[in-house]
Amino acid sequence: MPLAARIVEVGPRDGLQNEPNPIPTGDKLALIRALLNAGLKEIEATSFVSPKWVPQLGDAAELWSQLPAGGLFSALVPNLKGLERALECGVTRIAVFTAASDAFTQKNINMTVEESLAAFGDVLALFRERVPTGWVRGYVSTAFECPYAGRIEPYATTTVAKRLVSMGVDEVSIGDTIGVAVPTEVDRLTEMLLESIPAVKLAYHFHDTRGTAIANVAAALKWGIGAFDSSAGGLGGCPYAPGAGGNLATEDLVYFLERSGFATGVDLEKLAQASLPILKLLGRAPAAKAQLASLARSCP
């Protein structure tokens, strides 16, 4: 098992992308600065997707130009056009996304899984040419179940993950998009993944829709997986997955990892405060359990 754990904070992108009311760029930057101040270093800041499809992230270029120093920032790029926009902004860490289900990719990006992989091949080739030392992450959504096609067999997810690795991604993030997985399912999938992909190239992206995310993290840790995605305050879900709850809250993940003996480098008290302004802006009360506990301790 790893002695330390990596946390990829996806709140500024995945946590905000589906919010219907425009969030000012300055408020997004304030969230990112607060996350950095709490000790989070790997932050997915935005996506260079068309503003027509995700208006909330239409300020990607403006935001990127103002990012503070000290973070390892990445951006999601959906296609060659998005990559060109990202490269113009100096992005050196990108993410591409597909799924283990054709039904999901058709709803999400209007492609089959195979078509999406072919498109990403062109994206990765151009990125490697322009940024030889850059870093690429590949997302595999609906790794356990698809909201349209039902349960996904482990071999289907593993096949897509292997393809991404063969294309040259540095890391594959395995997503429980609608938050249905339980530890036994994580065990089965991880065992199969590790037959062909080293643990250092794998991360998990759990949603806490049914309250099983932390249990799934514990299962993955036992297999040597040490990288996990999460969102401050539990913000976000998936606009193309009906019924998908919020992401695993970073506060809950940090508490669990630190209490279990895994170093994260994150100050939980600072983290508990980090998402409060954006939650207030969205008209929501804090809901992450570790966040609430930390806030209660800080009250006079």
Secondary structure as a PSIPRED ss2 file (coil, helix, strand):
# PSIPRED VFORMAT (PSIPRED V4.0)

   1 M C   1.000  0.000  0.000
   2 P C   1.000  0.000  0.000
   3 L C   1.000  0.000  0.000
   4 A E   0.000  0.000  1.000
   5 A C   1.000  0.000  0.000
   6 R E   0.000  0.000  1.000
   7 I E   0.000  0.000  1.000
   8 V E   0.000  0.000  1.000
   9 E E   0.000  0.000  1.000
  10 V C   1.000  0.000  0.000
  11 G H   0.000  1.000  0.000
  12 P H   0.000  1.000  0.000
  13 R H   0.000  1.000  0.000
  14 D H   0.000  1.000  0.000
  15 G H   0.000  1.000  0.000
  16 L C   1.000  0.000  0.000
  17 Q C   1.000  0.000  0.000
  18 N C   1.000  0.000  0.000
  19 E C   1.000  0.000  0.000
  20 P C   1.000  0.000  0.000
  21 N C   1.000  0.000  0.000
  22 P C   1.000  0.000  0.000
  23 I C   1.000  0.000  0.000
  24 P C   1.000  0.000  0.000
  25 T H   0.000  1.000  0.000
  26 G H   0.000  1.000  0.000
  27 D H   0.000  1.000  0.000
  28 K H   0.000  1.000  0.000
  29 L H   0.000  1.000  0.000
  30 A H   0.000  1.000  0.000
  31 L H   0.000  1.000  0.000
  32 I H   0.000  1.000  0.000
  33 R H   0.000  1.000  0.000
  34 A H   0.000  1.000  0.000
  35 L H   0.000  1.000  0.000
  36 L H   0.000  1.000  0.000
  37 N H   0.000  1.000  0.000
  38 A H   0.000  1.000  0.000
  39 G C   1.000  0.000  0.000
  40 L C   1.000  0.000  0.000
  41 K C   1.000  0.000  0.000
  42 E E   0.000  0.000  1.000
  43 I E   0.000  0.000  1.000
  44 E E   0.000  0.000  1.000
  45 A E   0.000  0.000  1.000
  46 T E   0.000  0.000  1.000
  47 S E   0.000  0.000  1.000
  48 F C   1.000  0.000  0.000
  49 V C   1.000  0.000  0.000
  50 S C   1.000  0.000  0.000
  51 P C   1.000  0.000  0.000
  52 K C   1.000  0.000  0.000
  53 W C   1.000  0.000  0.000
  54 V C   1.000  0.000  0.000
  55 P H   0.000  1.000  0.000
  56 Q H   0.000  1.000  0.000
  57 L H   0.000  1.000  0.000
  58 G C   1.000  0.000  0.000
  59 D C   1.000  0.000  0.000
  60 A H   0.000  1.000  0.000
  61 A H   0.000  1.000  0.000
  62 E H   0.000  1.000  0.000
  63 L H   0.000  1.000  0.000
  64 W H   0.000  1.000  0.000
  65 S C   1.000  0.000  0.000
  66 Q C   1.000  0.000  0.000
  67 L C   1.000  0.000  0.000
  68 P C   1.000  0.000  0.000
  69 A C   1.000  0.000  0.000
  70 G C   1.000  0.000  0.000
  71 G C   1.000  0.000  0.000
  72 L E   0.000  0.000  1.000
  73 F E   0.000  0.000  1.000
  74 S E   0.000  0.000  1.000
  75 A E   0.000  0.000  1.000
  76 L E   0.000  0.000  1.000
  77 V C   1.000  0.000  0.000
  78 P C   1.000  0.000  0.000
  79 N C   1.000  0.000  0.000
  80 L H   0.000  1.000  0.000
  81 K H   0.000  1.000  0.000
  82 G H   0.000  1.000  0.000
  83 L H   0.000  1.000  0.000
  84 E H   0.000  1.000  0.000
  85 R H   0.000  1.000  0.000
  86 A H   0.000  1.000  0.000
  87 L H   0.000  1.000  0.000
  88 E H   0.000  1.000  0.000
  89 C C   1.000  0.000  0.000
  90 G C   1.000  0.000  0.000
  91 V C   1.000  0.000  0.000
  92 T C   1.000  0.000  0.000
  93 R E   0.000  0.000  1.000
  94 I E   0.000  0.000  1.000
  95 A E   0.000  0.000  1.000
  96 V E   0.000  0.000  1.000
  97 F E   0.000  0.000  1.000
  98 T E   0.000  0.000  1.000
  99 A E   0.000  0.000  1.000
 100 A C   1.000  0.000  0.000
 101 S C   1.000  0.000  0.000
 102 D H   0.000  1.000  0.000
 103 A H   0.000  1.000  0.000
 104 F H   0.000  1.000  0.000
 105 T H   0.000  1.000  0.000
 106 Q H   0.000  1.000  0.000
 107 K H   0.000  1.000  0.000
 108 N H   0.000  1.000  0.000
 109 I H   0.000  1.000  0.000
 110 N C   1.000  0.000  0.000
 111 M C   1.000  0.000  0.000
 112 T C   1.000  0.000  0.000
 113 V H   0.000  1.000  0.000
 114 E H   0.000  1.000  0.000
 115 E H   0.000  1.000  0.000
 116 S H   0.000  1.000  0.000
 117 L H   0.000  1.000  0.000
 118 A H   0.000  1.000  0.000
 119 A H   0.000  1.000  0.000
 120 F H   0.000  1.000  0.000
 121 G H   0.000  1.000  0.000
 122 D H   0.000  1.000  0.000
 123 V H   0.000  1.000  0.000
 124 L H   0.000  1.000  0.000
 125 A H   0.000  1.000  0.000
 126 L H   0.000  1.000  0.000
 127 F H   0.000  1.000  0.000
 128 R H   0.000  1.000  0.000
 129 E H   0.000  1.000  0.000
 130 R H   0.000  1.000  0.000
 131 V C   1.000  0.000  0.000
 132 P C   1.000  0.000  0.000
 133 T C   1.000  0.000  0.000
 134 G C   1.000  0.000  0.000
 135 W E   0.000  0.000  1.000
 136 V E   0.000  0.000  1.000
 137 R E   0.000  0.000  1.000
 138 G E   0.000  0.000  1.000
 139 Y E   0.000  0.000  1.000
 140 V E   0.000  0.000  1.000
 141 S E   0.000  0.000  1.000
 142 T C   1.000  0.000  0.000
 143 A C   1.000  0.000  0.000
 144 F C   1.000  0.000  0.000
 145 E E   0.000  0.000  1.000
 146 C E   0.000  0.000  1.000
 147 P C   1.000  0.000  0.000
 148 Y C   1.000  0.000  0.000
 149 A C   1.000  0.000  0.000
 150 G E   0.000  0.000  1.000
 151 R E   0.000  0.000  1.000
 152 I C   1.000  0.000  0.000
 153 E C   1.000  0.000  0.000
 154 P H   0.000  1.000  0.000
 155 Y H   0.000  1.000  0.000
 156 A H   0.000  1.000  0.000
 157 T H   0.000  1.000  0.000
 158 T H   0.000  1.000  0.000
 159 T H   0.000  1.000  0.000
 160 V H   0.000  1.000  0.000
 161 A H   0.000  1.000  0.000
 162 K H   0.000  1.000  0.000
 163 R H   0.000  1.000  0.000
 164 L H   0.000  1.000  0.000
 165 V H   0.000  1.000  0.000
 166 S H   0.000  1.000  0.000
 167 M H   0.000  1.000  0.000
 168 G C   1.000  0.000  0.000
 169 V C   1.000  0.000  0.000
 170 D C   1.000  0.000  0.000
 171 E E   0.000  0.000  1.000
 172 V E   0.000  0.000  1.000
 173 S E   0.000  0.000  1.000
 174 I E   0.000  0.000  1.000
 175 G E   0.000  0.000  1.000
 176 D E   0.000  0.000  1.000
 177 T C   1.000  0.000  0.000
 178 I C   1.000  0.000  0.000
 179 G C   1.000  0.000  0.000
 180 V C   1.000  0.000  0.000
 181 A C   1.000  0.000  0.000
 182 V C   1.000  0.000  0.000
 183 P H   0.000  1.000  0.000
 184 T H   0.000  1.000  0.000
 185 E H   0.000  1.000  0.000
 186 V H   0.000  1.000  0.000
 187 D H   0.000  1.000  0.000
 188 R H   0.000  1.000  0.000
 189 L H   0.000  1.000  0.000
 190 T H   0.000  1.000  0.000
 191 E H   0.000  1.000  0.000
 192 M H   0.000  1.000  0.000
 193 L H   0.000  1.000  0.000
 194 L C   1.000  0.000  0.000
 195 E C   1.000  0.000  0.000
 196 S C   1.000  0.000  0.000
 197 I C   1.000  0.000  0.000
 198 P C   1.000  0.000  0.000
 199 A H   0.000  1.000  0.000
 200 V H   0.000  1.000  0.000
 201 K H   0.000  1.000  0.000
 202 L E   0.000  0.000  1.000
 203 A E   0.000  0.000  1.000
 204 Y E   0.000  0.000  1.000
 205 H E   0.000  0.000  1.000
 206 F E   0.000  0.000  1.000
 207 H E   0.000  0.000  1.000
 208 D C   1.000  0.000  0.000
 209 T C   1.000  0.000  0.000
 210 R C   1.000  0.000  0.000
 211 G C   1.000  0.000  0.000
 212 T C   1.000  0.000  0.000
 213 A H   0.000  1.000  0.000
 214 I H   0.000  1.000  0.000
 215 A H   0.000  1.000  0.000
 216 N H   0.000  1.000  0.000
 217 V H   0.000  1.000  0.000
 218 A H   0.000  1.000  0.000
 219 A H   0.000  1.000  0.000
 220 A H   0.000  1.000  0.000
 221 L H   0.000  1.000  0.000
 222 K H   0.000  1.000  0.000
 223 W C   1.000  0.000  0.000
 224 G C   1.000  0.000  0.000
 225 I C   1.000  0.000  0.000
 226 G C   1.000  0.000  0.000
 227 A E   0.000  0.000  1.000
 228 F E   0.000  0.000  1.000
 229 D E   0.000  0.000  1.000
 230 S E   0.000  0.000  1.000
 231 S E   0.000  0.000  1.000
 232 A H   0.000  1.000  0.000
 233 G H   0.000  1.000  0.000
 234 G H   0.000  1.000  0.000
 235 L C   1.000  0.000  0.000
 236 G C   1.000  0.000  0.000
 237 G C   1.000  0.000  0.000
 238 C C   1.000  0.000  0.000
 239 P C   1.000  0.000  0.000
 240 Y C   1.000  0.000  0.000
 241 A C   1.000  0.000  0.000
 242 P C   1.000  0.000  0.000
 243 G C   1.000  0.000  0.000
 244 A C   1.000  0.000  0.000
 245 G C   1.000  0.000  0.000
 246 G C   1.000  0.000  0.000
 247 N E   0.000  0.000  1.000
 248 L C   1.000  0.000  0.000
 249 A E   0.000  0.000  1.000
 250 T H   0.000  1.000  0.000
 251 E H   0.000  1.000  0.000
 252 D H   0.000  1.000  0.000
 253 L H   0.000  1.000  0.000
 254 V H   0.000  1.000  0.000
 255 Y H   0.000  1.000  0.000
 256 F H   0.000  1.000  0.000
 257 L H   0.000  1.000  0.000
 258 E H   0.000  1.000  0.000
 259 R H   0.000  1.000  0.000
 260 S C   1.000  0.000  0.000
 261 G C   1.000  0.000  0.000
 262 F C   1.000  0.000  0.000
 263 A E   0.000  0.000  1.000
 264 T C   1.000  0.000  0.000
 265 G C   1.000  0.000  0.000
 266 V C   1.000  0.000  0.000
 267 D C   1.000  0.000  0.000
 268 L H   0.000  1.000  0.000
 269 E H   0.000  1.000  0.000
 270 K H   0.000  1.000  0.000
 271 L H   0.000  1.000  0.000
 272 A H   0.000  1.000  0.000
 273 Q H   0.000  1.000  0.000
 274 A H   0.000  1.000  0.000
 275 S C   1.000  0.000  0.000
 276 L H   0.000  1.000  0.000
 277 P H   0.000  1.000  0.000
 278 I H   0.000  1.000  0.000
 279 L H   0.000  1.000  0.000
 280 K H   0.000  1.000  0.000
 281 L H   0.000  1.000  0.000
 282 L H   0.000  1.000  0.000
 283 G C   1.000  0.000  0.000
 284 R C   1.000  0.000  0.000
 285 A C   1.000  0.000  0.000
 286 P C   1.000  0.000  0.000
 287 A C   1.000  0.000  0.000
 288 A C   1.000  0.000  0.000
 289 K H   0.000  1.000  0.000
 290 A H   0.000  1.000  0.000
 291 Q H   0.000  1.000  0.000
 292 L H   0.000  1.000  0.000
 293 A H   0.000  1.000  0.000
 294 S H   0.000  1.000  0.000
 295 L H   0.000  1.000  0.000
 296 A H   0.000  1.000  0.000
 297 R H   0.000  1.000  0.000
 298 S H   0.000  1.000  0.000
 299 C C   1.000  0.000  0.000
 300 P C   1.000  0.000  0.000
